[in-house]
Amino acid sequence: MIWIAVAVGGALGSMARHLVSLELSHRFERSVPWAVFTVNVIGCLVIGLLAGRIASGRLHLSTLARTFVFVGILGGFTTFSSFGLDTFTLGHGGNHQAAFWNIVGQVTLGIGGVWLGYYLGL
């Protein structure tokens, strides 16, 4: 059942991301970088809101529902929200060094991976 929740949620999140991209491409001459920027900010806001509600006890989600929303919908919409929550959790838990290196490592290695992959693909 967990896999179905991830699959259905992921499909919904991906469709929502594509909708944002289409809408922004109509409003601007191009959707890049506005679509990615927009979904990343929205995804981070939503995952932070949900995590705060869960942490405060004002929202209770079963494992299945949490997986559907966090991994499925938000994962399909943007994995940047998970990166943001992971980094926040590290910092909020007092592990500022790990939060810092999570940011530096993922951004540097991620962009480096794009660069390397691009040139290997030529």
Secondary structure per residue as TSV (DSSP state, phi and psi in degrees):
chain	resnum	aa	ss	phi	psi
A	1	M	-	360.0	-34.3
A	2	I	H	-60.8	-43.2
A	3	W	H	-63.9	-36.4
A	4	I	H	-66.4	-41.1
A	5	A	H	-61.0	-42.8
A	6	V	H	-64.8	-44.7
A	7	A	H	-65.1	-47.9
A	8	V	H	-67.7	-45.5
A	9	G	H	-62.2	-42.0
A	10	G	H	-62.7	-40.1
A	11	A	H	-63.7	-43.8
A	12	L	H	-63.6	-43.7
A	13	G	H	-64.4	-41.2
A	14	S	H	-65.7	-39.4
A	15	M	H	-65.6	-39.0
A	16	A	H	-64.4	-40.9
A	17	R	H	-62.5	-42.4
A	18	H	H	-65.7	-38.2
A	19	L	H	-61.6	-44.1
A	20	V	H	-60.0	-43.4
A	21	S	H	-61.7	-44.1
A	22	L	H	-63.7	-46.1
A	23	E	H	-60.8	-44.3
A	24	L	H	-71.7	-31.0
A	25	S	H	-69.2	-25.8
A	26	H	H	-75.9	-33.1
A	27	R	H	-82.6	-31.0
A	28	F	S	-118.5	169.6
A	29	E	S	-67.1	-26.6
A	30	R	-	-148.8	156.0
A	31	S	-	-89.4	-20.1
A	32	V	T	-86.0	131.2
A	33	P	T	-94.0	5.9
A	34	W	H	-62.1	-39.0
A	35	A	H	-65.7	-48.2
A	36	V	H	-64.1	-43.5
A	37	F	H	-57.8	-47.3
A	38	T	H	-64.5	-48.1
A	39	V	H	-66.6	-34.8
A	40	N	H	-64.5	-44.0
A	41	V	H	-68.2	-45.4
A	42	I	H	-62.1	-45.9
A	43	G	H	-59.9	-42.3
A	44	C	H	-65.6	-40.6
A	45	L	H	-62.3	-46.2
A	46	V	H	-66.2	-45.6
A	47	I	H	-66.8	-35.7
A	48	G	H	-66.1	-42.7
A	49	L	H	-61.1	-47.0
A	50	L	H	-65.6	-42.9
A	51	A	H	-63.0	-40.4
A	52	G	H	-64.2	-42.1
A	53	R	H	-63.4	-41.9
A	54	I	H	-66.4	-45.1
A	55	A	H	-63.1	-33.8
A	56	S	H	-82.3	-8.7
A	57	G	T	83.9	5.1
A	58	R	S	-84.0	-10.0
A	59	L	-	-137.1	129.6
A	60	H	-	-120.4	122.3
A	61	L	-	-122.6	137.1
A	62	S	-	-66.6	166.5
A	63	T	H	-58.8	-41.0
A	64	L	H	-64.1	-45.9
A	65	A	H	-65.6	-41.0
A	66	R	H	-63.7	-42.0
A	67	T	I	-64.6	-43.4
A	68	F	I	-57.9	-45.5
A	69	V	I	-78.9	-54.4
A	70	F	I	-72.4	-50.7
A	71	V	I	-83.0	-44.5
A	72	G	I	-74.1	-75.8
A	73	I	I	-62.0	-56.4
A	74	L	H	-68.5	-34.0
A	75	G	H	-66.1	-37.1
A	76	G	H	-73.0	-32.8
A	77	F	H	-74.0	-49.8
A	78	T	-	-167.8	126.0
A	79	T	T	-79.0	-9.8
A	80	F	H	-61.9	-30.1
A	81	S	H	-64.6	-37.1
A	82	S	H	-67.3	-40.7
A	83	F	H	-59.0	-45.1
A	84	G	H	-62.7	-44.9
A	85	L	H	-66.6	-42.2
A	86	D	H	-59.6	-44.7
A	87	T	H	-65.5	-44.0
A	88	F	H	-60.9	-44.7
A	89	T	H	-60.5	-42.6
A	90	L	H	-60.9	-49.7
A	91	G	H	-65.7	-43.5
A	92	H	H	-64.5	-30.6
A	93	G	T	-82.1	3.1
A	94	G	T	92.6	-1.1
A	95	N	-	-94.8	67.6
A	96	H	H	-64.9	-34.7
A	97	Q	H	-65.2	-43.9
A	98	A	H	-65.8	-37.7
A	99	A	H	-62.2	-45.5
A	100	F	H	-59.8	-49.0
A	101	W	H	-70.4	-27.6
A	102	N	H	-62.6	-44.1
A	103	I	H	-65.2	-54.2
A	104	V	H	-60.7	-46.0
A	105	G	H	-64.4	-49.2
A	106	Q	H	-68.4	-40.6
A	107	V	H	-68.6	-48.3
A	108	T	H	-64.7	-50.9
A	109	L	H	-70.0	-34.1
A	110	G	H	-63.5	-50.3
A	111	I	H	-69.0	-37.1
A	112	G	H	-62.2	-38.4
A	113	G	H	-64.2	-40.3
A	114	V	H	-62.4	-46.8
A	115	W	H	-58.7	-51.5
A	116	L	H	-62.2	-47.0
A	117	G	H	-60.3	-40.5
A	118	Y	H	-60.1	-49.5
A	119	Y	H	-72.4	-28.8
A	120	L	H	-70.8	-27.8
A	121	G	H	-81.9	-9.7
A	122	L	-	-72.9	360.0
